[in-house]
């Protein structure tokens, strides 16, 4: 028997009653046919929905443990579903409470995550319902539900096609900015791979100067950031057009390294989102995928000075 593919729905809920009404019977129906039922939310949401389903087999996960960073959450979803299928489940039915974070940047990252799911998780036997709390989330965040989910679910459990759904690549399209990158505190340029060792040494000097002390954790963060920048600079040399310029900008809350080359940039905005062992993954995207894991934020942009990848590290 072939396994079903990914189904991605959004539920706009203004109360716990909406959450229960829209998903409890659906989760119960899944358990009855040998599928897993999973709830990802806060303690109140998890307990209320598990009680409404009335079956001890409902798995409840804390959203803080799952939604740490978009690219890592994608990896978790893939691993979790494959593990459950290996354990005998036909499919996973999952209810997840959506949280866009406290900043505009985190909101943009999680909007991209919702779009990417449709492509990266497409082959998995996963049926997920993302819950948008209309009382807590801002209006633009609520609008993300229709933009990134092919199906919308009502508090009564009925589903309809989303009239605003957009292809993931449209949502992830690399931004074009009309202003140059902010003034950098330090700059470095390379034209070939023989200069990467010098780049790494320069970057370590900059990190030692601008990051607060933190013992072993500080050194690990420096090592991770150097590796991420090295991967992106290597990609710029290999797939872009030298020279490759790097600039360090220091702000009170973060340090940004911008890597710029003179090439056309990414041909596919999904590059760097697929995990390396994913069938759709390409070798050229592994460095960017790794950078997304190691940095606090990675943003590709088309700017007047060329194609740039901006890597951010919280201070």
Secondary structure, 3 states (H helix, E strand, C coil): CCCCCCEEEEEEECCHHHHHHHHHHHHHHHHHCCCEEEEEECHHHHHHHHHHHCCCCCEEEEHHHHCCCHHHHHHHHHHHHHHHHHCCCCCEEEEEECCCCCCHHHHHHHHHHHHHHHHHCCCCCEEEEEEEECCCCCHHHHHHHHHHCCEEECCCCCEEECCCCCCHHHHCCCEECCCCCCCCCEEEEECCHHHHHHHHHHHHHHHHHHCCCCHHHHHHHHHHHHHHHHHHHHHHHHHCCCCEEEEEEECCCEEEEEEEECCCCCCCCCCCCCCCCCCCCCHHHHHHHHHHHHCCEEEEEEECCEEEEEEEEEC
